[in-house]
Amino acid sequence: MKRFLLISNFLMFIIPFAFSQTVISGKLIDAGNRKPLPGVHIILSDSQTGTVSNAEGQFLITTNHDKGWLRFRAMGYKTSALPYKIKGTENNLGTIPLQREAINLNEITVSAGLVKDAETPVTVSTVSARTIHNELGDRSLPFSLNHIPGVYTVRAGGGSGDAGMSIRGFDQANVAVLLDGVPINGVENGSVYWSNWLGLASAAAEIQVQKGPGFANAAVNSVGGSVNIITEPASKTSGGSVSYQVTSYGNRLALLTLNSGKMKNGWSISMMGSYSTGPGYIDATYVRGWSYYLALSKQINKKNKLTLTLLGAPQRHGQRTLKLSDKEYLAHGNLYNKDWGSYNGKINNASENFYHRPFLGINHYLTLDKNKKLATSIYLILGSGGGKWSESFNYAPSIFSYRNESGQIDWPAIYHNNATHPGQYVLNTGDTVSGYSMNVQTHFLASHIETGLLSTYQQQINDHFKFVAGIHYRYFNSFLREQIIDLLGGKFYIDDYAWAVDGDAGRNEVKTVGDIIKVNNNSIINFINAYAQMLYSGNSFNAYLSVNGNNNWYQRVDRYNYVTDTKSATIILPGFDVRGGISFQPAGQHIVYANGAFISKAPYFKYVFGNFNNRPVINLKNEQISTVEAGYRFKSPKWVLNLSAYYTLWSNVSLLSDEYVQLESNLQTRALINGLNAVHQGIELEAKANLSRNFKLGAFMTLGDYRWKNNVEATLFNNENIAVDTIYVYVKNIYVGGTAQQQFGLNTEFRLLNFFNVRAEWVYFNKIFAGFSPTIRRNSEDTDQPYQIPGYQTLNVYISIPFKFFKTPGLVQINGFNLLNSNFIEWGEDGANHQLNTFRGFWSFGRTFDFMLRLYF
């Protein structure tokens, strides 16, 4: 036996030289935990020659070609390709990381509606776990998408997790955000509060963005696109990591992950926990929060698999909600925050958010036979928390009217006024009282329960046809109320119920800390959605057709406006959509495709009960979306090119201005608009070049044109949410605000000294307009466009340095954001003359850095 082994080794050594072949070697590792990967199949692209990596992840393969590609395939990992170029007789490619698949491909297809871009005629972009975990830093999760054409992300006021995102000019309410295929947009209004998901970035395995109506059947509000966040599955290998992250402005994050691996009882368990704290970049945007993630998985038998996901992120952070004027920006700088002041040496931010929204999902995957699968998810989302608010009595100036010399809220003046003002008031009992507070601080509390079932059946009918059908039911019940937390120097507060529908009705007008005022209502929503989809896959053609029908039952319970009959009638609003697409592959690397959809989308709850009482808005119609898209895709191991053009007509649009934002003055109003029309059209281009294994280049471009197409009526509401006027708003041919209609980007990734990786990303945003204010668009002669925000550029650099501490692998990550230190306006609201001097908005962060150290075990 020893002689046989010696001869074998000798032959393996000499044969490559005898036939003038070259040995290529390397080591394959998991991109996440940096551990060796055994059993990976390595295949030469120009032949059927292949090998398998050993227990240490190492491999040897021979070739007689000067250059070519190696393909790497392993169960649970994404197939990847790597170029090689011969230099001598031995070529070591070094360490090669492979990215994990989020979950089993069959589970992805059935449960979450994910697709591979080569298979389905929709525009798709995927962001890897490496990008999310290493490059996001202290930013909100949507910023990991900012390099995708047509996606625009801003920091909003600058608080932790306060971010806004749009796709093809459509804001978050019209972008479906899903977590493992389950919609997580706000049920009442479609909004996404990213601060509720601060820990989600550490648990994300990948994010897939589908533009337009897309492919995911549960994404019924997908007008601009859908963002499907797939969490890390329970790992089948044991291990974990510990990391510490700090920013240049003092925010810190400590993170621990643990993986049991597959245990003897068949279960796999993964868990993550983190703690974050810091002062924030913008003044008084402090943050303190925890996050947790738990994933369990078991293959019960060949036909049944069970998984469980639990995650949450309880947090409290200061916000900035009051927009700045250019004069205020020049006087105080981009860190200025008008929402806070100090009292007795402590920060009191009038805008603060605190919330906890845990998500529990239980998934069962059933393989009925080799052609039939059933995926069922049961989920529960519980929300509790709210934000700081304030109230003024009887048209008194708001707390934001009190300012000290530094421009902050003058809390001592407010306390003094509440304690000393000479006012008197006659209660409904006939008693005359004094010493009441003119201003109080409150908590606007919003708790909810959301639970549902999502079940999808898939059948492979034959080699070409696949049928998918499913159902989604959801129950939602929210509880909103406003509670006094601080009398600010007064003895009590008076809620005179002056604007309540039933008046005071004998209720006690004297309120103190802990009492409910102004708001006390529930939103109850039942939703059901049924869908069917047929897919065709041929040698050159792929196509799909989807039909979706849904129904909404809306009811409102109001215990403030009404004393006896507190429940509204149940409003029933159906909706439907039809989507389809076709792709043609004339050659192996070229694909042309087209897709289209018609959507009749029921309006959100907030528009149905837009009067802020139980009286629904009359003549409210479904939004109607008609969209078409055509595209071309080229993909090879070295080059990738994506080109698409789209046209979307959006009709019967509803808008509510200054939603969930405190008004700076009692003279300001909110506006509810119904019946707007808009056209969004544009071209997107993306190109990537893998010039070598150590050097990659990329570029992208977006040219969009988004405009409102008609004039409409608007209802104005005062600071008590009471309708006070109806106006006509002239916005025909006005550009849609709040998004960049042009984007140009370049990026490069390279490896230096065979030691560390550098990725640089430059993006220029242009054709950005302020959002229009309905109250300044009353003049039919005013056809000027809103204030056009100057175009701006950002340059971000991400440096990854892997290392070993004794035998423990680790990673140092250094990220630099806005390295050019550009000062620019991100977004805001138009003013009366559509110029900078009447514009109000938010300016950008300056240059910041993020440092992270991670150890794997």
WOTAJO-V168321 format. One line per field, one symbol per residue. ss: DSSP state (A for helix, B for strand, O for the rest). phi: phi as a letter, one per 30 degrees, with the letter a starting at -180 (. if undefined). burial: + if it has 9 or more other C-alpha atoms within 8 Angstrom, else -. Layout:
ss=???
phi=???
burial=???
This chain:
ss=OAAAAAAAAAAAAAAAAAOOOBBBBBBBBBOOOOOBOOOOBBBBOOOOOBBBOOOOOBBBBBBOOOBBBBBBBOOOBOOBBBBBBOOOOBBBBBBBBBOBOOOOAAAAAAAAOOOOOOOOOOOBBBBBAAAAAAAOOOOOAAAAAOOOOOBBBBOOOOOOOOOBBBBOOBOAAABBBBBOOBBOOOOOOOOOOAAAAOOAAAABBBBBBBBOOOOOOOOOOOOOBBBBBBBOOOOOOBBBBBBBBBBOOOOBBBBBBBBBBBOOOOBBBBBBBBBBBBOOOOOOOOBBBBBBBBBBBBBOOOOBBBBBBBBBOOBBBBOOOOOBOAAAAAAAOOOOOOOBBBBOOBBBBOOBBBBBBBBBBBBBBBBBBOOBBBBBBBBBBBBBBBBBBBBBOOOOOOAAAOBOOOOOBOAAAAAAAAAAOOOBBBOOOOOBBBOBOOBBBBBBBBBBBBBBBBBBBBBBOOOOBBBBBBBBBBBBBBBBBBBBBBOOOOOBBBOOOOOOOOOOOOOOOBBOOOOBBBBBBBBBBBBBBBBBBBBBBOOOBBBBBBBBBBBBBBBBBBOOOOOOOOBOOOBBBBBBBBBBBBBBBBBOOBBBBBBBBBBBBOOOAAAAOOOOOOOOOOOOOOBBBBBBBBBBBBBOOOBBBBBBBBBBBBBBBBBBOOOOOOOOOOOOOBBBBBBBBBBBBBBBBBBBBBBBOOBBBBBBBBBBBBBBOOOBBBBBBOOOOOBBBBBBBOOOOOBOOOOBBBBBBBBBBBBBOOOBBBBBBBBBBBBBBOBOOAAAOOOOOOOOOOOBBOOBBBBBBBBBBBBBBOOBBBBBBBBBBOOOOOOOBBBBBOOOOOOAAAOBBBBOOOOBBBBBBBBBO
phi=.edddddddddddcdeddchccccblbcbdddciddcdiddcbddcacdaabdddcidbbbcaccdalbccbbaeibddbbbdbbdbjcbbcdidbdcddddbeeddedddcidbcddcbdbdbbbcddddddccdidddedddcdcceicbbbdhdjddidbbbbbhicdddcbdcbchicdbdeddbidbcdddbdddedcdcabcccdieicdddcdcdcdlbbcccddddddcdklabbbbbcdcjdbbcbbbbbdiddddjdbbbbbbbbbaldiddeicebbacbbabbbbbddadcbbbbbbbbaadabbdbbcddcdddddddcjdddbddbacbhicdbddbbcbabbdbbbcbbcccdadcbbbcbbcbbbcbbkladbabbchideddddcbcddicdcdeddeddddbdddbbcdddjdcbbidddbbcbcccbcabbbabbbbcbbddadccbcbbabbcbcbbcbcacbdcadhjddabccdhdcdecidhiddddbbejdcbibabbccbcbbbbbbbcbcbbdbcbabbbbbbbbbccbbcbccdbccdccdddccbdaaabbaabbbcdbeccbcbbbaabbccdddedddcddibdcdddhdcddbbcbbbbabbbbbecbbbbbbbbbbcccidcbbdhdhbdddbdddbcbccbjdbbbcblbbbbbbbcdadcbbbaaaabbcbbbdcacbdbccbddcicdbabbcccbeidddcibddbbbbbbbbbcchhbbcbbcbcbccbhccdddcedccccdddcddeecdedbbbbcbbccbdabchccdabcbbccchddhdcbddalbdcdcicddcdbabcddddbbbbbbbccb
burial=---------------++---+++++++++++-++-++++++++++----+++++++++++++-----+++++++--++--++++-+---++-+--++++++++---+++++++++-+--++++++-+++++++++++--++++++++-+++++++++++++++++++++++++++++++++++++-+-++-++++++++++-++++++++++++++-++-++++++++++++++++-++++++++++--+++++++++++++---+++++++++++++++++++++++++++++++++++--+++++++++++++++++++-++++-++----++++++++++---+-++++++++++++++++++++--+++++++++++++++++++++++---+++++++----++++--++++++------++-----+-+++++++++++++++++++++++++++---+++++++++++++++++++++-+++++++++-+--+--++----+-+++--++++++++++++++++++++++---+++++++++++++++++++++++--+++-----++++++++++++----++++++++++++++++-+++++-++-++----++++++++++++++-+-++++++++++++++++-+-+----++++-++++++++++++++++++++++++-+++++++++++++++++++++++++++-+++---++++++-+++++++++++++++++++---+++++++++++++++++++-+++-------+++++++++++++++++-----++++++++++++--+--+++++++--++--++++++++-++++++++++-
